[in-house]
């Protein structure tokens, strides 16, 4: 009897380890629908939920790869603001030099990505060449990179001098639907086929505005798909998992552990630059004191909720994507319920601890 109970408990733990994030996502989705009704299922609400969490999702994808390698990066929020500040400063400077708007913006985009890549590469060099623990190396980056951004703008805000192109990336997208005449939002409609059709049109309608799929959401899912493919199908992904699972065994297998770890931190920096560009474009400005604050906490939380082991050697990008959506739905529900934003961090902290406890139980 004891053996059977132990076996049942082990099966439940294994199920939670593999599919717990899916169960949590479904339960939260149902709870959100129950709490908000058709308002939650409205296409505009779903679009807003994804769009607001896309930059954090991009960071979380990179953090997944870092944590799988048995590392950590606490500097992602600071890399976001530094890369965005330098990139937008470059845009404004070039426009002041009478460059065309298109040329200035594209050079600014490239600059943003390169700054992120450079910052991530520096983190990787400190970890690999300097042999500094990832926690300490990136903790230094957390302070240094934001300090550099604050110095660039004298702790102020950098506003875009681009007339329209720069903000287009963060605010516009690909049209998916169009305004439905006579439907001004979500409605339940009457009985029968016409009522069902009215309800469906109401869900697709975005308050009288054309429904679009923002570029930031597209970028988020493209990054996630590419990262999942590399992790599960490529040689680099197999090496990354091997390094995180057992560094000594990876060395004996002929894997260049240092090169793998350096590349993963460089990729993290590049994705931080990408997230910084999207956030700056959405706001059409960079607040050097506010942009990217606590982004590392949200990214790590999404990774842990998604089932990636903090010990390294195991993780799933698709789980992280669900983790990002779970955090977004939790924030949405707390806001709708009137919970003070000061308490929302406590809820996120509790979710992180619970996710770690589930992982530990599954691997005990």
Beta strands, then each sheet from edge to edge (+ up, - down):
strand 1: 157-159
strand 2: 173-175
strand 3: 212-214
strand 4: 285-287
sheet 1: 1+ 4-
sheet 2: 2+ 3-
end
